[in-house]
Amino acid sequence: MTITLTNVSYDFLSALKGLMSLDRSVRIYEENEPNETTLQTIKDTEEGKNLVGPFNSVEDVMKALNAED
């Protein structure tokens, strides 16, 4: 049997996992769907948009991260 839960809190899932783990025949799988920001980031990356770099060192990466836009 498969039960799909959506839009439930982390606390609820944690409690449910704790209870269900007592029955060793139960398997719990988590499936997370990306939000709109993540989907847009994936699309931009695939299209080569809004990218920065390449960087030659960690120092260069940190400068870019700390730079004011």
GUBA-349246 format. One record per residue (C-alpha): residue in one letter; x, y, z. Coordinates in nm, 2 decimals. Each point is the difference from the previous one (the first is absolute). Layout:
{a; {X; Y; Z}}
...
//
This chain:
{m; {0.00; 0.00; 0.00}}
{t; {0.12; 0.35; -0.08}}
{i; {-0.12; 0.31; 0.18}}
{t; {0.08; 0.34; -0.13}}
{l; {0.01; 0.30; 0.24}}
{t; {0.03; 0.35; -0.13}}
{n; {0.03; 0.33; 0.18}}
{v; {0.06; -0.15; 0.34}}
{s; {0.24; 0.14; 0.26}}
{y; {0.35; -0.13; 0.08}}
{d; {-0.11; -0.07; 0.36}}
{f; {-0.29; -0.21; -0.12}}
{l; {0.22; -0.20; -0.24}}
{s; {0.26; -0.05; 0.28}}
{a; {-0.27; -0.14; 0.23}}
{l; {-0.14; -0.22; -0.27}}
{k; {0.34; -0.14; -0.08}}
{g; {0.06; -0.07; 0.36}}
{l; {-0.33; -0.19; 0.04}}
{m; {0.04; -0.19; -0.33}}
{s; {0.36; -0.10; 0.06}}
{l; {-0.14; -0.23; 0.28}}
{d; {-0.14; -0.22; -0.28}}
{r; {0.30; -0.13; -0.19}}
{s; {-0.21; -0.09; -0.30}}
{v; {-0.08; 0.37; -0.07}}
{r; {0.23; 0.18; -0.24}}
{i; {0.00; 0.38; 0.00}}
{y; {0.09; 0.19; -0.32}}
{e; {0.02; 0.38; -0.01}}
{e; {-0.06; 0.18; -0.33}}
{n; {0.05; 0.37; -0.01}}
{e; {-0.12; 0.22; -0.29}}
{p; {0.20; 0.30; -0.08}}
{n; {-0.16; 0.35; 0.06}}
{e; {-0.03; 0.26; -0.27}}
{t; {0.33; 0.17; 0.09}}
{t; {0.19; -0.33; -0.03}}
{l; {-0.17; -0.09; -0.33}}
{q; {0.09; 0.35; -0.14}}
{t; {0.36; -0.05; 0.11}}
{i; {0.02; -0.34; -0.17}}
{k; {-0.15; 0.14; -0.32}}
{d; {0.25; 0.30; 0.01}}
{t; {0.29; -0.23; 0.05}}
{e; {-0.10; -0.23; -0.28}}
{e; {-0.03; 0.31; -0.23}}
{g; {0.32; 0.15; 0.12}}
{k; {-0.17; 0.31; 0.15}}
{n; {0.07; 0.19; 0.32}}
{l; {0.33; -0.18; 0.06}}
{v; {0.31; 0.13; 0.16}}
{g; {0.36; -0.12; -0.03}}
{p; {0.20; -0.20; -0.07}}
{f; {0.22; 0.05; 0.30}}
{n; {0.36; -0.09; 0.04}}
{s; {0.01; -0.02; 0.38}}
{v; {-0.22; -0.01; 0.31}}
{e; {0.11; 0.36; 0.07}}
{d; {-0.15; 0.11; -0.34}}
{v; {-0.32; -0.18; 0.08}}
{m; {-0.02; 0.16; 0.35}}
{k; {0.06; 0.35; -0.16}}
{a; {-0.29; -0.06; -0.24}}
{l; {-0.23; -0.12; 0.28}}
{n; {0.08; 0.29; 0.22}}
{a; {-0.02; 0.27; -0.28}}
{e; {-0.29; 0.24; 0.02}}
{d; {-0.22; -0.03; -0.31}}
//
